[in-house]
């Protein structure tokens, strides 16, 4: 079964094989693996050794987003979040429930956030210290540019938290050139093509030290994770780590490097997206985004208006042909989303398009009559 979802993604057999042994997480033989993983993701992010720290947290990407918000904003601190879609909505909720004050900037769901709009909102409220950025909005497929947004944020003396969960490893990001970033957050099960279970935040060491005591949580405190690493060396965890996940991620990083790193991964995902996007048009179903706004990570397709259309029946028919997509809508106007990431090549995306044509026929949808 090939997973055409935005994560967890389909993984290579070598990645899965790495999970077949037991590990003692505090054994001296495991510490170099953990330390090496941190060094390697720091390099992918363009971080500066000694100035930026790669921090690991057990759990999903949202855990690291909450930890970043709690760590870098004090209780009652103010953050601006552009409402780009469902994943921005999650950041809004995480910040609000952590007792931080959120200013929501409404933006069109089908195009990138305007840096000018960000600058205007910040100028209107000098009390906002941070801007939350969704790098790749999984709910729509739109890419939002941390560099363009960050430039105006930095010019106004504010800082950013970047949710790069579904983008890191595919879309370029250089922390050395983005000193306004307090944290870039991602997880193990997206564009690096590992399995789920580890969240990462990469942050400036100076900011981690300056913001100690903000979190109001032991579990979600990046400053405490940083201090633990300083005291106990980089290959250690505060609490029991999912070592099989880390071992699989290490192999996924080997494959990432062998493929050619971020540029090569972006090229493959872009090719995947283009094959799928164009294939859907040929089938007579409409992508949600215009081509100029379509990112390489996920494509949303308008649900056909044909009376026989049923998403769950379509998902089941597609599964019988070896492909799995998300079985729910998460856009205001119903659309189903298809991930273009993971251990998938353009030839398999061609097969997926063919499988979707057959699945539509299975459920009685004639796309020539669909909107």
C-alpha positions as CSV (number, residue, x, y, z in Angstrom):
1,X,0.0,0.0,0.0
2,X,1.4,3.4,-1.0
3,X,0.4,6.3,1.3
4,X,-0.6,9.4,-0.6
5,X,-1.1,11.5,2.5
6,X,0.9,14.4,3.8
7,X,2.4,12.2,6.5
8,X,3.1,9.7,7.9
9,X,4.5,8.9,4.5
10,X,5.4,5.7,2.6
11,X,8.9,4.7,3.8
12,X,11.7,2.7,2.2
13,X,12.2,-0.9,3.4
14,X,15.6,0.0,4.8
15,X,14.0,2.6,7.0
16,X,11.5,0.2,8.4
17,X,14.2,-2.5,8.8
18,X,16.1,-0.2,11.1
19,X,13.3,-0.6,13.7
20,X,13.7,-4.4,14.1
21,X,16.1,-4.3,17.0
22,X,15.8,-3.3,20.7
23,X,17.8,-0.4,22.1
24,X,18.7,0.7,25.6
25,X,18.1,4.4,25.2
26,X,20.8,5.5,27.7
27,X,23.4,3.0,26.6
28,X,26.7,4.6,25.5
29,X,26.3,2.9,22.1
30,X,23.0,4.8,21.3
31,X,24.2,8.3,22.3
32,X,26.3,8.8,19.2
33,X,23.3,8.0,17.0
34,X,21.2,10.6,18.7
35,X,23.9,13.2,18.6
36,X,24.6,12.5,14.9
37,X,20.9,12.9,14.1
38,X,20.9,16.3,15.8
39,X,24.0,17.4,13.9
40,X,22.6,16.3,10.6
41,X,19.2,18.1,10.9
42,X,21.0,21.2,12.0
43,X,23.0,21.1,8.8
44,X,19.9,20.7,6.7
45,X,18.4,23.8,8.4
46,X,21.5,25.8,7.7
47,X,22.1,26.2,11.4
48,X,25.4,27.3,12.9
49,X,27.0,24.7,15.2
50,X,27.3,26.2,18.7
51,X,24.8,29.0,17.9
52,X,21.8,26.9,17.0
53,X,20.6,23.8,18.9
54,X,18.6,20.9,17.4
55,X,16.2,19.8,20.1
56,X,14.2,16.5,20.0
57,X,10.9,15.9,21.7
58,X,9.0,12.6,21.8
59,X,5.7,12.9,19.9
60,X,4.2,14.7,16.9
61,X,5.1,18.0,15.3
62,X,2.3,19.8,17.3
63,X,4.2,18.9,20.5
64,X,7.2,20.9,19.4
65,X,5.0,23.8,18.2
66,X,3.4,24.0,21.6
67,X,6.8,23.8,23.3
68,X,8.1,26.6,21.0
69,X,5.2,28.9,21.8
70,X,5.5,28.2,25.5
71,X,9.2,28.6,25.6
72,X,9.7,31.8,23.6
73,X,6.5,33.7,24.7
74,X,5.9,34.3,28.4
75,X,2.4,33.8,29.7
76,X,0.2,36.6,28.3
77,X,2.7,37.2,25.5
78,X,1.2,38.2,22.1
79,X,1.6,36.3,18.8
80,X,0.3,37.1,15.4
81,X,-0.8,34.1,13.4
82,X,-2.0,34.3,9.8
83,X,-5.1,32.2,9.4
84,X,-3.9,30.2,6.4
85,X,-6.0,27.1,7.0
86,X,-6.5,24.1,9.4
87,X,-2.9,23.9,10.5
88,X,-2.7,27.6,11.3
89,X,-5.9,27.0,13.2
90,X,-4.1,24.4,15.3
91,X,-1.3,26.8,16.1
92,X,-3.9,29.4,17.1
93,X,-5.5,26.8,19.5
94,X,-2.1,25.7,20.9
95,X,-1.1,29.3,21.7
96,X,-4.5,30.2,23.1
97,X,-4.7,27.2,25.4
98,X,-1.2,27.8,26.6
99,X,-2.4,31.2,27.8
100,X,-0.7,33.3,25.1
101,X,-2.7,36.1,23.4
102,X,-3.3,35.5,19.7
103,X,-4.0,38.1,17.1
104,X,-5.5,36.3,14.0
105,X,-4.8,37.8,10.6
106,X,-7.4,36.6,8.1
107,X,-5.9,35.7,4.7
108,X,-7.2,34.1,1.5
109,X,-6.9,30.3,1.8
110,X,-5.7,29.9,-1.8
111,X,-2.6,32.1,-2.0
112,X,0.5,32.9,0.1
113,X,0.5,35.3,3.0
114,X,1.4,38.9,2.1
115,X,4.4,40.2,4.0
116,X,2.9,43.6,3.6
117,X,-0.2,42.5,5.5
118,X,2.0,41.0,8.3
119,X,4.0,44.3,8.5
120,X,0.7,46.3,8.8
121,X,-0.6,44.1,11.6
122,X,2.6,44.3,13.5
123,X,2.8,48.1,13.1
124,X,-0.8,48.3,14.5
125,X,0.1,46.4,17.6
126,X,3.6,47.0,19.1
127,X,2.8,44.5,21.8
128,X,3.0,41.5,19.5
129,X,6.5,39.9,19.9
130,X,6.1,36.9,17.6
131,X,4.7,35.8,14.3
132,X,3.6,32.2,13.7
133,X,4.3,31.0,10.2
134,X,3.0,27.9,8.5
135,X,5.6,27.0,6.0
136,X,3.5,24.5,4.0
137,X,-0.2,24.7,4.9
138,X,-1.2,21.1,4.7
139,X,-4.8,21.9,4.5
140,X,-4.5,23.7,1.2
141,X,-1.1,23.0,-0.4
142,X,-0.1,26.7,-0.3
143,X,3.5,27.5,0.5
144,X,4.2,30.5,2.7
145,X,7.6,32.1,2.5
146,X,9.5,32.3,5.9
147,X,12.2,34.4,4.3
148,X,9.9,37.1,2.8
149,X,7.7,37.2,5.9
150,X,10.8,37.1,8.2
151,X,12.4,40.0,6.5
152,X,9.5,42.4,7.5
153,X,9.2,40.8,10.9
154,X,12.9,41.3,11.6
155,X,12.8,44.9,10.3
156,X,10.1,45.6,12.9
157,X,12.2,44.0,15.7
158,X,9.9,41.0,16.2
159,X,10.6,37.2,16.0
160,X,9.1,34.2,14.3
161,X,8.1,30.6,15.1
162,X,8.0,28.5,11.9
163,X,5.9,25.4,11.6
164,X,7.8,23.6,8.9
165,X,6.4,20.2,9.8
166,X,5.3,19.2,6.2
167,X,8.1,21.3,4.5
168,X,11.4,20.6,6.2
169,X,13.9,18.7,4.1
170,X,12.1,19.6,0.8
171,X,11.7,23.4,0.9
172,X,14.8,25.5,1.4
173,X,15.4,27.2,4.7
174,X,18.7,28.7,6.1
175,X,18.7,29.6,9.7
176,X,22.1,31.4,9.4
177,X,20.3,33.9,7.2
178,X,17.2,34.2,9.3
179,X,18.2,35.5,12.8
180,X,14.6,36.4,13.5
181,X,13.6,32.7,13.8
182,X,13.2,31.5,17.4
183,X,12.3,28.0,16.3
184,X,11.8,26.0,13.1
185,X,9.7,22.9,13.9
186,X,9.3,19.7,12.0
187,X,8.8,16.0,12.5
188,X,10.4,12.7,11.6
189,X,7.6,11.4,9.3
190,X,7.3,13.9,6.5
191,X,9.9,15.0,3.9
192,X,12.9,13.2,5.5
193,X,10.8,10.1,5.0
194,X,11.2,8.5,8.5
195,X,8.4,7.1,10.7
196,X,6.3,9.0,13.1
197,X,7.4,9.6,16.7
198,X,9.9,12.4,17.0
199,X,9.4,16.2,16.8
200,X,12.3,18.6,16.3
201,X,12.8,22.3,17.1
202,X,15.9,24.1,16.0
203,X,16.6,27.3,17.9
204,X,19.3,29.8,18.8
205,X,21.1,28.8,21.9
206,X,21.1,32.4,23.2
207,X,17.3,32.6,22.9
208,X,16.8,29.3,24.7
209,X,18.9,30.6,27.6
210,X,17.2,34.0,27.6
211,X,13.7,32.4,27.7
212,X,14.2,29.9,30.5
213,X,11.2,29.8,32.9
214,X,8.6,30.8,30.4
215,X,7.1,27.4,29.6
216,X,5.0,26.7,32.6
217,X,5.4,23.0,31.7
218,X,8.2,20.5,32.2
219,X,7.3,18.4,29.2
220,X,7.0,21.3,26.8
221,X,10.0,23.3,27.7
222,X,12.7,23.7,25.1
223,X,14.9,25.7,27.4
224,X,15.0,22.7,29.8
225,X,15.7,20.3,27.0
226,X,18.6,22.6,26.0
227,X,20.0,22.7,29.6
228,X,19.7,19.0,29.9
229,X,21.8,18.6,26.8
230,X,24.4,20.9,28.1
231,X,24.7,19.0,31.3
232,X,24.4,15.5,30.0
233,X,25.9,15.7,26.4
234,X,23.9,15.9,23.2
235,X,23.1,12.2,22.9
236,X,20.9,12.1,25.9
237,X,17.2,12.6,26.5
238,X,15.3,13.9,29.6
239,X,12.7,11.1,29.2
240,X,12.6,7.8,27.4
241,X,13.2,8.4,23.7
242,X,11.6,6.2,20.9
243,X,14.9,4.7,19.9
244,X,13.5,2.6,17.0
245,X,12.1,5.8,15.5
246,X,15.4,7.5,15.8
247,X,17.2,4.6,14.3
248,X,14.8,4.6,11.4
249,X,15.3,8.4,11.0
250,X,19.0,7.9,10.9
251,X,18.6,5.6,7.9
252,X,16.2,8.0,6.3
253,X,18.8,10.7,6.6
254,X,21.3,8.4,4.9
255,X,18.8,8.0,2.0
256,X,18.2,11.8,2.0
257,X,21.9,12.4,1.6
258,X,22.3,9.7,-1.1
259,X,19.5,11.2,-3.1
260,X,21.2,14.6,-3.2
261,X,19.7,16.4,-0.1
262,X,17.1,19.1,-0.1
263,X,17.3,20.2,-3.8
264,X,16.9,16.6,-5.1
265,X,14.0,15.9,-2.7
266,X,12.2,19.1,-3.8
267,X,12.8,18.2,-7.4
268,X,11.2,14.7,-7.0
269,X,8.3,16.0,-5.0
270,X,7.7,18.8,-7.5
271,X,7.7,16.2,-10.3
272,X,5.3,14.0,-8.3
273,X,2.9,17.0,-7.8
274,X,3.0,18.0,-11.5
275,X,2.2,14.5,-12.7
276,X,-0.7,14.3,-10.3
277,X,-2.0,17.8,-10.8
278,X,-2.0,17.5,-14.6
279,X,-3.4,14.0,-14.4
280,X,-6.4,15.2,-12.3
281,X,-7.2,17.8,-14.9
282,X,-7.1,15.2,-17.6
283,X,-9.6,13.2,-15.6
284,X,-12.0,16.1,-15.5
285,X,-11.6,17.0,-11.8
286,X,-10.4,20.3,-10.6
287,X,-7.5,21.1,-8.3
288,X,-8.3,23.7,-5.7
289,X,-5.3,25.9,-6.3
290,X,-4.2,27.8,-9.4
291,X,-0.9,26.4,-10.8
292,X,1.1,29.5,-9.6
293,X,0.0,28.9,-6.0
294,X,0.3,25.1,-6.0
295,X,3.1,23.8,-3.7
296,X,4.9,20.5,-4.1
297,X,3.8,18.8,-0.8
298,X,0.0,18.3,-1.1
299,X,-2.6,18.8,-3.7
300,X,-6.3,19.4,-2.9
301,X,-8.9,18.4,-5.4
302,X,-12.5,19.7,-5.5
303,X,-14.9,17.0,-4.6
304,X,-16.9,16.1,-7.8
305,X,-20.5,17.4,-7.8
306,X,-21.7,14.2,-9.4
307,X,-24.6,12.7,-7.4
308,X,-22.7,9.4,-7.1
309,X,-19.7,10.9,-5.4
310,X,-18.9,9.6,-1.9
311,X,-15.5,10.2,-0.5
312,X,-15.3,7.1,1.7
313,X,-16.4,4.9,-1.1
314,X,-13.8,6.5,-3.3
315,X,-11.1,6.0,-0.7
316,X,-12.0,2.3,-0.3
317,X,-12.0,1.8,-4.1
318,X,-8.6,3.4,-4.3
319,X,-7.2,1.3,-1.5
320,X,-8.2,-1.8,-3.4
321,X,-5.8,-0.6,-6.1
322,X,-2.9,0.0,-3.7
323,X,-3.2,3.7,-2.8
324,X,-4.4,5.4,0.3
325,X,-5.5,9.0,0.6
326,X,-7.0,11.0,3.5
327,X,-10.6,10.0,4.1
328,X,-11.9,13.4,5.4
329,X,-12.4,17.0,4.2
330,X,-10.6,19.8,5.8
331,X,-11.5,22.8,3.6
332,X,-14.6,25.0,3.6
333,X,-15.6,23.8,0.2
334,X,-15.2,20.0,0.2
335,X,-12.0,18.8,-1.3
336,X,-9.9,15.7,-0.9
337,X,-6.1,16.0,-0.4
338,X,-3.3,13.9,-1.9
339,X,0.2,14.0,-0.6
340,X,3.1,14.1,-3.1
341,X,5.8,13.3,-0.5
342,X,7.3,10.1,0.8
343,X,9.1,7.2,-0.9
344,X,7.2,7.8,-4.1
345,X,8.4,8.5,-7.6
346,X,6.6,10.2,-10.6
347,X,6.0,6.8,-12.2
348,X,4.0,5.8,-9.1
349,X,2.0,9.1,-9.3
350,X,1.1,8.2,-12.8
351,X,-0.2,4.8,-11.5
352,X,-2.1,6.7,-8.8
353,X,-3.9,8.8,-11.4
354,X,-4.8,5.7,-13.3
355,X,-6.0,4.1,-10.1
356,X,-8.2,7.1,-9.4
357,X,-9.8,7.0,-12.8
358,X,-10.8,3.4,-12.1
359,X,-11.9,4.1,-8.6
360,X,-14.2,6.9,-9.8
361,X,-15.7,4.5,-12.3
362,X,-16.1,1.9,-9.5
363,X,-18.4,4.3,-7.6
364,X,-20.3,5.4,-10.6
365,X,-18.8,8.9,-11.1
366,X,-18.6,10.1,-14.6
367,X,-16.1,13.0,-14.3
368,X,-17.2,14.4,-17.6
369,X,-20.3,15.5,-15.7
370,X,-18.4,16.6,-12.6
371,X,-17.6,20.2,-11.8
